[in-house]
Amino acid sequence: MSERNGQLHLGAFLYPTGHHIAAWRHPDSHAGAGSDFRHYVRLARAAEAAKFDLIFLADGAGTRGDNVDFLSRTAHSYVAQFEPLTLLSALAAVTERIGLVGTASTTFNEPYHIARKFASLDHISGGRAGWNLVTSSSAHEAKNFGFDEHLAHARRYERAVEFAEVADGLWDSWDDDAFLRDKDAGRYFDPEKRHVLDHRGEFFNVRGPLNVERSPQGKPVVVQAGSSDAGKALAARTAEVIFTAQQTLADAVEFYADVKGRMAQYGREPDDLKIMPGVMPIVGKTENEAREKFDMLQSLIDPAVGLALVSTLTGGFDLSGYPLNGPIPELPETNASKSRQSLTIELARRENLTIRELYLRVAGARGHWQLVGTAEQIVDALEDRFVNYGADGYNVMPALLPGSLDDFIALVLPELRRRGLFRSEYEGRTLRENLGLRRPVSRYYRYPQETASA
């Protein structure tokens, strides 16, 4: 495969105080950011002024665990954060061009609700909505929805496939020109351009149609975050953006080729999907300055929080009985995030890390790619993965907010632009246009030759 040209895409993945697990303890952080709308307005406007493709919000339908002491020591357990669709709808009113991507689970929602909410956000924002489709991985979420245990991993993905199919069908409920709103004729819509889905499946029976007209993008952009085999299959079938995690160039290239190679069986082209792995860059004007920023955050990690983080990333198994200065024990396969468990254990084995060393290694990016250095060093790494077909862009995970986002904008973006790797102006007004994704044609659309031959 030849070396590629063109420009990469960038998302701004916004955690309240930043992605480093100790960010909220930093003297420059706003500890109450998760409940401060003005904080998010400032971040969204900064990312839009810098021409990021999108902002990305994670979510979980509950706190992550019952250990109250742990929850009180970390800002990364969804204890005091806005629900993402509510927040994105508000941010749509104070931004104009940046994409708005929010997470919603297929395990703890219904397709009609999700299709309606994201279609509404697409209208409110003028065509900038994206849905990060997840199946959820926490048993604590399950207990908020009437389940004693989380659904089995395979079963969650079976449900997700049907869920995505139903949502996709509902977004085609109306033709683009269905709504006449003809006051003189007394016709609000053309009945022939209304389509009833009438889906009947294993998990869902959904009649439709959706009570929202077809949205500016045709359909919101679908983002998917799983990297297990089931996750890759779902992404190849439904996703238009993948948020993923690989530690090495070789792994990134293999993942990229694997997922894009699966798309043909679903009648899709490789360019119909953008792979944007997570990356946490800590940048300084000098390498020493960057290292000092990183070391400051690392010094704030509470050992109990670090241990709990590793326990979560390795499958949710309690590691408190194992020595911190010993290796990760052999663990059974998890029913939570299989890809994150595999990635974390492989990292520990490859680098021969103790439990303590592992939590120090992953406390920032939680298994995603972590870069510490000057703008030139960081862009060298980003460019290498991009030109070698390991990524189409990146979901940037600022370690500390707003400081790390400001640093990336001030130092890294000029170097990306100097090398011709990132835009200076938006290409369009919708998220699809800026990502270079086609506007989907409705399944009910009849091409002219079909009409003529009918």
C-alpha positions as CSV (number, residue, x, y, z in Angstrom):
1,M,0.0,0.0,0.0
2,S,1.5,3.4,-1.0
3,E,2.1,6.2,1.4
4,R,-1.0,8.4,1.7
5,N,-1.6,12.1,1.1
6,G,-4.3,14.3,2.4
7,Q,-5.3,15.7,5.8
8,L,-6.3,13.9,9.0
9,H,-9.4,14.5,11.2
10,L,-9.4,15.5,14.8
11,G,-12.0,15.1,17.6
12,A,-11.8,16.8,21.0
13,F,-12.8,14.1,23.6
14,L,-13.9,16.2,26.6
15,Y,-13.8,14.8,30.1
16,P,-14.8,17.4,32.7
17,T,-11.3,18.1,34.2
18,G,-9.3,16.1,31.7
19,H,-8.4,12.5,31.0
20,H,-5.7,12.0,33.5
21,I,-7.2,10.2,36.4
22,A,-5.7,12.7,38.9
23,A,-6.5,15.8,36.7
24,W,-9.2,17.1,39.1
25,R,-6.6,17.4,41.9
26,H,-4.3,19.6,39.7
27,P,-4.1,23.2,41.0
28,D,-5.0,24.5,37.5
29,S,-8.2,22.3,37.1
30,H,-11.8,23.4,37.7
31,A,-12.8,20.6,40.1
32,G,-16.5,21.3,39.6
33,A,-16.3,21.3,35.8
34,G,-18.6,18.4,35.2
35,S,-21.6,20.5,36.4
36,D,-20.5,23.8,34.9
37,F,-22.1,24.6,31.5
38,R,-19.8,27.6,31.0
39,H,-16.8,25.3,31.2
40,Y,-18.1,23.2,28.3
41,V,-19.0,26.3,26.3
42,R,-15.4,27.6,26.6
43,L,-14.0,24.2,25.5
44,A,-16.4,23.8,22.6
45,R,-15.8,27.2,21.2
46,A,-12.0,26.8,21.5
47,A,-12.2,23.5,19.6
48,E,-14.4,25.0,17.0
49,A,-12.1,28.1,16.5
50,A,-9.3,25.6,16.0
51,K,-11.4,23.7,13.3
52,F,-11.7,20.4,15.1
53,D,-14.1,18.1,13.3
54,L,-16.0,17.3,16.5
55,I,-16.3,17.2,20.2
56,F,-16.9,13.8,21.8
57,L,-18.7,13.0,25.1
58,A,-18.5,9.7,26.8
59,D,-21.3,8.5,29.1
60,G,-22.2,5.8,31.6
61,A,-25.7,5.2,33.0
62,G,-24.6,5.1,36.6
63,T,-21.5,5.4,38.9
64,R,-18.7,3.0,38.3
65,G,-18.7,0.8,41.4
66,D,-19.9,0.7,45.0
67,N,-16.6,1.6,46.6
68,V,-17.6,5.0,48.0
69,D,-14.0,5.8,49.1
70,F,-12.8,5.2,45.5
71,L,-15.6,7.2,44.0
72,S,-14.8,10.1,46.3
73,R,-11.1,10.1,45.1
74,T,-11.7,10.2,41.3
75,A,-13.6,12.4,38.9
76,H,-13.8,9.7,36.3
77,S,-16.7,7.6,37.6
78,Y,-19.7,9.6,36.2
79,V,-20.6,10.9,39.7
80,A,-21.3,14.6,38.8
81,Q,-21.5,15.0,35.1
82,F,-24.1,16.2,32.6
83,E,-26.1,13.7,30.5
84,P,-24.4,14.1,27.0
85,L,-27.4,14.7,24.7
86,T,-28.8,17.4,27.0
87,L,-25.4,19.1,27.1
88,L,-24.8,18.7,23.3
89,S,-28.2,20.3,22.5
90,A,-27.2,23.3,24.6
91,L,-23.8,23.5,23.0
92,A,-25.5,23.4,19.6
93,A,-26.9,26.8,20.3
94,V,-23.5,28.4,21.0
95,T,-21.5,26.8,18.2
96,E,-21.9,26.7,14.4
97,R,-19.7,24.2,12.7
98,I,-18.2,21.7,15.0
99,G,-19.6,18.2,15.2
100,L,-21.5,17.1,18.4
101,V,-21.0,13.4,19.2
102,G,-22.5,11.8,22.3
103,T,-22.6,8.3,23.8
104,A,-25.8,6.3,24.2
105,S,-26.0,2.6,25.0
106,T,-27.9,0.1,23.0
107,T,-28.2,-2.1,26.1
108,F,-30.1,0.4,28.2
109,N,-32.1,2.3,25.7
110,E,-34.8,1.7,23.0
111,P,-34.2,2.3,19.3
112,Y,-37.1,4.7,18.9
113,H,-35.9,6.9,21.7
114,I,-32.3,7.0,20.4
115,A,-33.3,7.6,16.8
116,R,-35.6,10.4,17.8
117,K,-33.2,12.1,20.1
118,F,-30.2,12.1,17.7
119,A,-32.4,13.2,14.7
120,S,-33.6,16.1,16.9
121,L,-30.0,17.0,17.8
122,D,-29.2,16.9,14.1
123,H,-32.0,19.4,13.3
124,I,-31.1,21.6,16.3
125,S,-27.5,21.8,15.3
126,G,-28.0,22.2,11.5
127,G,-26.5,18.8,10.7
128,R,-23.8,18.2,13.2
129,A,-25.0,15.2,15.3
130,G,-23.2,12.0,15.9
131,W,-24.1,8.9,17.9
132,N,-21.4,7.0,19.7
133,L,-23.0,3.6,19.8
134,V,-21.8,1.5,22.8
135,T,-23.1,-1.7,24.4
136,S,-21.9,-0.7,27.9
137,S,-19.5,-2.7,30.0
138,S,-20.4,-2.1,33.6
139,A,-22.5,-4.4,35.8
140,H,-23.3,-1.3,37.9
141,E,-25.2,0.2,35.0
142,A,-27.2,-3.0,34.5
143,K,-28.5,-2.8,38.1
144,N,-30.1,0.6,37.3
145,F,-32.2,-1.0,34.7
146,G,-33.7,-4.1,36.4
147,F,-30.9,-6.6,35.8
148,D,-28.9,-8.4,38.5
149,E,-26.1,-9.0,36.0
150,H,-24.9,-7.4,32.8
151,L,-26.0,-9.2,29.6
152,A,-23.3,-11.5,28.2
153,H,-20.9,-9.8,25.8
154,A,-22.0,-11.7,22.7
155,R,-25.6,-11.1,23.6
156,R,-25.0,-7.4,24.0
157,Y,-23.6,-7.2,20.5
158,E,-26.4,-9.2,19.0
159,R,-28.8,-6.7,20.5
160,A,-26.7,-3.8,19.2
161,V,-26.8,-5.1,15.6
162,E,-30.5,-5.1,15.6
163,F,-30.8,-1.9,17.5
164,A,-28.6,-0.1,14.9
165,E,-30.7,-1.6,12.1
166,V,-33.9,-0.3,13.6
167,A,-32.5,3.2,14.3
168,D,-31.2,3.4,10.7
169,G,-34.6,2.4,9.4
170,L,-36.4,4.9,11.5
171,W,-34.2,7.7,10.2
172,D,-35.6,6.9,6.7
173,S,-39.2,7.3,7.9
174,W,-39.7,10.4,5.7
175,D,-38.4,11.4,2.3
176,D,-36.3,14.6,2.2
177,D,-39.2,16.4,0.5
178,A,-42.1,14.8,2.4
179,F,-43.2,17.8,4.3
180,L,-45.2,20.1,2.0
181,R,-46.7,22.4,4.6
182,D,-49.0,23.7,1.9
183,K,-51.5,26.0,3.7
184,D,-53.6,26.6,0.6
185,A,-54.1,23.0,-0.2
186,G,-54.3,22.0,3.5
187,R,-51.6,19.3,3.0
188,Y,-48.9,19.1,5.7
189,F,-47.0,16.2,4.2
190,D,-47.2,13.9,1.2
191,P,-48.6,10.5,2.4
192,E,-46.6,8.7,-0.2
193,K,-43.4,9.9,1.2
194,R,-44.1,8.6,4.7
195,H,-42.6,5.1,5.4
196,V,-43.6,2.7,8.1
197,L,-40.7,0.5,9.2
198,D,-42.8,-2.2,10.9
199,H,-39.7,-4.0,12.2
200,R,-40.2,-7.3,14.0
201,G,-37.1,-9.0,15.3
202,E,-35.6,-11.0,18.1
203,F,-35.1,-8.0,20.5
204,F,-37.4,-5.3,19.1
205,N,-40.8,-4.8,17.6
206,V,-40.9,-1.2,16.3
207,R,-43.7,0.0,13.9
208,G,-42.6,3.6,13.3
209,P,-42.6,6.0,11.6
210,L,-40.3,8.4,13.5
211,N,-42.1,11.6,14.5
212,V,-39.1,13.7,13.3
213,E,-38.6,14.6,9.7
214,R,-35.5,13.4,7.9
215,S,-32.5,15.3,9.3
216,P,-30.0,17.6,7.6
217,Q,-27.4,14.9,7.3
218,G,-29.9,12.3,6.2
219,K,-28.9,10.4,9.3
220,P,-26.6,11.3,12.2
221,V,-23.1,10.1,11.9
222,V,-22.7,6.7,13.7
223,V,-19.6,6.3,15.9
224,Q,-18.5,3.0,17.4
225,A,-15.9,2.3,20.1
226,G,-15.5,-1.5,20.4
227,S,-12.3,-3.2,19.3
228,S,-13.2,-6.8,20.1
229,D,-13.9,-9.2,17.2
230,A,-17.7,-8.6,17.8
231,G,-17.0,-4.8,18.0
232,K,-15.0,-4.8,14.7
233,A,-17.8,-6.7,13.0
234,L,-20.4,-4.3,14.2
235,A,-18.2,-1.3,13.2
236,A,-17.6,-2.7,9.7
237,R,-21.4,-3.1,9.3
238,T,-22.7,0.1,10.9
239,A,-20.0,2.6,11.9
240,E,-18.8,5.7,10.1
241,V,-16.2,6.6,12.7
242,I,-14.4,4.3,15.1
243,F,-12.9,5.4,18.4
244,T,-10.3,2.8,19.2
245,A,-7.1,2.1,21.1
246,Q,-3.8,0.6,19.9
247,Q,-0.4,1.1,21.6
248,T,1.9,0.3,18.6
249,L,2.1,1.3,15.0
250,A,2.0,-2.4,14.0
251,D,-1.2,-3.0,16.0
252,A,-2.8,0.2,14.6
253,V,-2.0,-0.8,11.0
254,E,-3.3,-4.4,11.6
255,F,-6.6,-3.0,13.1
256,Y,-7.1,-0.5,10.3
257,A,-6.7,-3.2,7.6
258,D,-8.8,-5.7,9.5
259,V,-11.8,-3.4,10.0
260,K,-11.7,-1.8,6.6
261,G,-11.2,-5.2,5.0
262,R,-14.5,-6.4,6.5
263,M,-16.6,-3.6,5.0
264,A,-17.1,-5.0,1.5
265,Q,-19.3,-7.9,2.7
266,Y,-21.8,-5.2,3.9
267,G,-21.6,-3.3,0.5
268,R,-19.5,-0.5,2.0
269,E,-16.4,1.3,0.7
270,P,-13.3,1.8,3.0
271,D,-13.8,5.6,2.8
272,D,-17.3,5.2,4.3
273,L,-15.5,4.7,7.7
274,K,-13.0,7.0,9.5
275,I,-10.7,5.3,12.1
276,M,-9.8,7.8,14.8
277,P,-7.9,6.2,17.7
278,G,-7.7,8.0,21.0
279,V,-4.4,9.8,21.9
280,M,-3.4,11.8,25.0
281,P,-0.7,14.3,24.0
282,I,1.1,16.3,26.7
283,V,3.0,19.0,24.8
284,G,5.6,21.5,26.0
285,K,7.8,24.0,24.3
286,T,10.7,21.8,25.3
287,E,10.8,18.1,26.1
288,N,11.7,18.8,29.7
289,E,8.7,21.1,30.0
290,A,6.4,18.4,28.7
291,R,7.9,15.9,31.0
292,E,7.4,18.2,34.0
293,K,3.7,18.7,33.1
294,F,3.3,14.9,33.0
295,D,5.2,14.2,36.2
296,M,3.1,16.8,38.0
297,L,-0.1,14.8,37.1
298,Q,1.5,11.5,37.9
299,S,2.5,12.7,41.4
300,L,-1.2,13.3,42.2
301,I,-2.3,9.7,41.6
302,D,-3.6,8.1,44.8
303,P,-2.4,4.4,44.9
304,A,-5.9,3.2,45.8
305,V,-7.2,4.9,42.7
306,G,-4.4,3.5,40.5
307,L,-5.1,0.0,41.7
308,A,-8.9,0.4,41.1
309,L,-8.2,1.7,37.6
310,V,-6.1,-1.3,36.7
311,S,-8.7,-3.6,38.2
312,T,-11.3,-2.0,35.9
313,L,-9.2,-2.1,32.8
314,T,-8.2,-5.7,33.3
315,G,-11.8,-6.8,33.4
316,G,-13.3,-5.7,36.7
317,F,-11.5,-8.2,38.8
318,D,-10.4,-7.2,42.3
319,L,-6.6,-7.0,42.4
320,S,-6.4,-5.6,45.9
321,G,-5.1,-8.9,47.3
322,Y,-2.0,-8.9,44.9
323,P,1.2,-7.1,45.7
324,L,1.6,-3.8,43.9
325,N,5.2,-4.5,43.0
326,G,4.2,-7.9,41.5
327,P,3.0,-8.8,38.0
328,I,-0.6,-8.9,36.8
329,P,-1.9,-12.3,37.7
330,E,-3.5,-14.7,35.2
331,L,-7.2,-13.6,34.8
332,P,-10.3,-15.1,33.3
333,E,-11.9,-13.6,30.3
334,T,-14.2,-10.7,31.3
335,N,-17.8,-10.0,30.5
336,A,-17.0,-6.3,30.5
337,S,-14.8,-4.7,27.8
338,K,-12.9,-7.6,26.3
339,S,-10.8,-5.5,24.0
340,R,-9.6,-3.2,26.8
341,Q,-8.8,-6.1,29.0
342,S,-6.7,-7.7,26.2
343,L,-5.0,-4.4,25.4
344,T,-4.1,-3.7,29.1
345,I,-2.8,-7.2,29.9
346,E,-0.8,-7.3,26.6
347,L,0.8,-3.9,27.6
348,A,1.8,-5.2,31.0
349,R,3.3,-8.4,29.6
350,R,5.1,-6.7,26.7
351,E,6.7,-4.1,29.0
352,N,7.1,-6.4,32.0
353,L,5.2,-4.0,34.2
354,T,4.2,-4.5,37.8
355,I,0.7,-3.6,39.0
356,R,2.1,-0.3,40.3
357,E,4.0,0.4,37.1
358,L,0.9,-0.4,35.0
359,Y,-1.3,2.0,36.8
360,L,1.3,4.7,36.4
361,R,1.5,3.8,32.7
362,V,-2.3,3.9,32.0
363,A,-3.5,6.5,34.5
364,G,-3.6,9.2,31.9
365,A,-5.0,7.7,28.8
366,R,-6.6,4.5,30.3
367,G,-5.1,2.3,27.6
368,H,-5.1,4.8,24.8
369,W,-1.9,6.1,23.1
370,Q,0.0,8.5,25.3
371,L,2.6,11.0,23.9
372,V,4.8,13.4,25.9
373,G,7.1,15.8,24.1
374,T,7.4,18.8,21.9
375,A,5.0,19.7,19.1
376,E,7.5,18.4,16.6
377,Q,7.8,15.1,18.4
378,I,4.1,14.6,18.8
379,V,3.3,15.5,15.2
380,D,6.1,13.1,14.0
381,A,4.2,10.3,15.8
382,L,0.8,11.3,14.6
383,E,2.0,11.7,11.0
384,D,3.8,8.3,11.1
385,R,0.6,6.5,12.1
386,F,-1.5,8.4,9.6
387,V,0.7,8.0,6.5
388,N,1.1,4.3,7.2
389,Y,-2.6,3.7,7.3
390,G,-2.9,3.2,11.0
391,A,-5.5,6.0,11.4
392,D,-7.6,8.5,9.5
393,G,-7.3,11.0,12.3
394,Y,-7.4,11.1,16.1
395,N,-9.7,11.6,19.0
396,V,-7.6,14.0,21.1
397,M,-7.9,13.3,24.9
398,P,-6.6,16.4,26.8
399,A,-4.9,15.3,30.0
400,L,-5.9,18.4,31.9
401,L,-8.7,20.9,30.9
402,P,-8.6,23.5,29.7
403,G,-4.8,23.7,29.8
404,S,-3.9,20.6,27.7
405,L,-6.4,21.5,25.0
406,D,-5.1,25.0,24.9
407,D,-1.5,23.7,24.6
408,F,-2.5,21.3,21.7
409,I,-4.2,24.2,19.8
410,A,-1.3,26.6,20.4
411,L,1.6,24.3,19.8
412,V,0.6,21.1,17.9
413,L,-2.0,22.5,15.4
414,P,0.4,25.0,13.8
415,E,2.9,22.2,13.2
416,L,0.2,19.9,11.7
417,R,-0.8,22.8,9.4
418,R,2.8,23.6,8.4
419,R,3.1,20.0,7.2
420,G,-0.3,20.2,5.3
421,L,-1.9,17.6,7.6
422,F,-4.8,19.6,9.0
423,R,-7.3,22.1,7.7
424,S,-7.3,25.9,8.2
425,E,-11.0,26.2,7.5
426,Y,-14.0,23.9,7.6
427,E,-15.0,22.2,4.3
428,G,-18.7,22.4,5.0
429,R,-21.4,23.1,7.6
430,T,-22.3,19.5,8.5
431,L,-20.3,16.9,10.3
432,R,-20.5,14.6,7.3
433,E,-19.1,17.2,5.0
434,N,-16.2,17.9,7.3
435,L,-15.4,14.2,7.8
436,G,-15.6,13.6,4.1
437,L,-18.6,11.2,4.5
438,R,-21.3,10.8,2.0
439,R,-24.9,11.9,2.8
440,P,-26.8,8.6,2.8
441,V,-29.6,8.0,0.3
442,S,-32.8,6.8,1.8
443,R,-33.6,3.1,1.4
444,Y,-36.9,4.2,-0.2
445,Y,-35.4,6.5,-2.7
446,R,-36.3,5.6,-6.3
447,Y,-33.6,6.5,-8.8
448,P,-34.9,8.2,-12.1
449,Q,-34.3,5.1,-14.2
450,E,-36.4,3.1,-11.8
451,T,-39.2,5.6,-12.0
452,A,-39.0,5.7,-15.8
453,S,-39.2,1.9,-16.1
454,A,-42.0,1.5,-13.6
